[in-house]
């Protein structure tokens, strides 16, 4: 099993989402884990839960 698949399994990432890249920045304090998550074009998504707000753009 590929490391991205193992991490996605641990994080509970399920289709249509997929983990395409991961990078641990050990030079930052505290360490920072960067994840790239994607979905195929045209994928169907569930409706947003009313209590979940989108994250602010960086």
N, C-alpha and C positions, 0 to 999 in steps of 0.2 A: 504494500500500500504506500502511495506517495505521501510525503510529509504534509502537503496541502490538504490531502484527503483526511489524514488523521486529525489535523487541527480543525478542519471544518466539522468533522464528526464531534469533536470535543466541544466546539462552540455551538453546535446545533444548527449549523447552516444547512438548509435544505433547498432543493429545487423549487423555483427556478433560479435561486441564487447559487453561486459557486465561488469558491475562494481561488483566485488566480495567482496571487503573489503574497508573500509575507517577508518582512524584514525586521530584525531586531536591532535597534540602534543602541549599542552598549556604550557609546560615547556620551550620550545624554544622561543626566542624573535627575530623577530616576530614569531607568531604561525605558525606551518607548518601542512598542510593537506596532509596526505599520502593516495594515492588511489592505489588500485590493480585492474587492468583491464585485462580481459582474453577473449579468444575466443575459441570456440569448435575446437577440432582437425579436420582438413580437411575443415575448413570454407573457403569460397571464399572471397577474398578481392579485392577492386577496385585498379586500378593502382595508383601509387603515383603521386601526382601533381608535376610538374616539379619545382615549386617555393618553395615547402616545403622540408626542409632538416631534416633528422632524428636528434633527440636530442643526445647530447654527453652522453656517458656512465658515470655513477657516479664514 
